[in-house]
């Protein structure tokens, strides 16, 4: 029962995340807010220019390295050049992976706390996992 609830929640999060991603990209396909700093920085990493850094950015480089890893896998499986998948849409898509990762980590926490079968855990799972959104 707990596994089916987890996978239902995971499918729900995936659908919501992708829906929000596509809606935002439809309404605003160009970088906005802090993306005007982060997108170009991530694109530098896609070109393996690790020593170039925007001094206005305070985010640690791990975010860009994880995005690079995700996009390298996407480029490999789509037989596309890395620079072609290092677009605004695909960089935004990396948030979906963080949502799924948060969901998995939260599930492990719930198991450790012995709350995985609790009815209270499903809403907590949904809202806590969606934090990157």
N, C-alpha and C positions, 0 to 999 in steps of 0.2 A: 504493500500500500504506500509506504513512504517513497519508494522509488518511482511509482507512477505519479505521485504528487510532485516529486522533484522534476520529473521530465515534463509534466504539464506546466509547471512554473517556468522551466527553462524554455519551452516552446513559446510560452506567453511573452517572456522577456525578449526572446529573439524576434518575434513578430512585432512587438512594440518598438524595439530598438531599430529594426530595419525600417519600419514605417516612419518613425521620427526622422531617421537619417534621410530617407527619400524625400520627405516633406520639406525638410530644411534645405536640401540640395535643390529642390524644385524652386523654392521661394528665394533662396540666396545661394547661387552657385559659386560666387566669388568669396574669398576669405573675408570674414568679418570679425569684429571685436579683437580678441587676442590672437585669432588665427592669422592676422596680418603679420604677426611676428613668428608664430609657430610653424605655419605652412612653409614659408621660405627656408626656415632652419631645417625642417625635416627634409625638404628637397635637397638641401646641401648634403645631408647624410645619404640620401639616395644616390648622389654623385660621388660618394665616399670622400667628401671634403670635410673630414672630422675636425680639422684645425680652424675652420672658419666658424666664427661665433658672433651672433648679434649681442652686443653688450646690454641691450635692453631686456634680454631674457634672463629670468631667474630660475627657470625650470632646469632640473638636472638633466644631463644628456641621456639618461636611461630611457626616458620617454621616446626619444628619437631613435635610439638603438632598437627598442622593442618594435616600434613602427617599421623600421627598416627590415627587421627579421620577418614580420608579418607580410610585408609587401614583397619581399624576396620570394617567399613561398607562393604568394598569389601570382607573381610574375612567372615563376617556374611552371605552375600548373596551368596557367593560361597561355603559355608559350609566347609571352610578351616581354618586351624589354622592361627592366626595372624602372627606368625613367618614365615610361608610359603609364605605369600603374601608380606612380608617385604623384597623383593628382589630388586636388582638393577633395573630391568624392571618396577616393580610396583612403586618403589619410583620415578623413572623418570616419570611415568604416572601421578603422582600427579600434574605435571606442566600443564597437559591438563585441570585439574580442575581450575587452576589459570587463564588459557587463557579464559575459559568460564566465570569465575567470572569477569575478566576484561571486557569482552564483555558486560556482563549485566550491570556493573557499568557505562561503557561508554555510553550505551544506555540511562540510566537514566540521565546522564549529558546532552546528546543531547536533550532529551525531555525537561529538564529544560531550556536549551538554545534555545529551539524552533527550533532546526535544524534537527529534526528527519525526516522531509520530503525533506530535501535538497539533491540534487545529490552529493554534496561535502561531505556529511556525510558518505557515504558508504566506500570510500577509507580510510578516517580517522578512521572509525570503524575497518576495517580490519587491518591496520598497527598498530594502538594503542592497539588493543586487543591482538595482537601477541607478545607484548613486552616480555613476559616470555620466548618465544622461543629463 
